[in-house]
Amino acid sequence: MPGAGARRRDANPARRAPATSAVEVRRSARRSRTVSAYREGDRTIVLIPARMSEAEEQRWVSVMLDKLAAQESKRVLGDTELAERAERLSAQYFEGRARPASVRWVTNQNTRWGSCTPAEGSIRLSHRLQGMPEYVVDYVLVHELAHLLVPGHGPRFWRLLDAYPRTERARGYLEGVVAADRLPHLPAARGE
């Protein structure tokens, strides 16, 4: 068992953390009961008491990742935060080459998740994305940022998107949302 203050990567960093995120567990002898977690760049830091067993650690890491994900899904980014996020994503995936002049939420896009006007450098995201998981919003931002570099949806465009590790998962999520919207809405079951 690591000593006080020792740092150790979790054995399963993919568990409910963003794909680009590693989970780092920090044990502390001064921490007696409390467990906390926060995001630090692309890492998730979980702070636990040093005396915790391996099984307790795994359980608490899972609990804290769920809590963070729930908090993040409720948080709605403003236009300024959205633009800052786009800037970070451009730096991370496109070496800062995609430089939007504006990034904002719009309420008039009901059939698209996002749009981009490369000539103006403007990116617009549908308000329907608000409240969706961060990796989904990030995917749409990365998609639109890629259009600032490559306007169409040809092979070069999709190669750019390969840099974002959760592309397929985010696309699957959005396809599921579209499919659910197309389902006939059944009347609520009545309890008898």
Summary of the structure (lengths in Angstrom):
residues: 192
radius of gyration: 20.0
end to end distance: 55.0
largest distance: 61.1
contacts: 515
relative contact order: 0.10
helix: 41%
strand: 19%
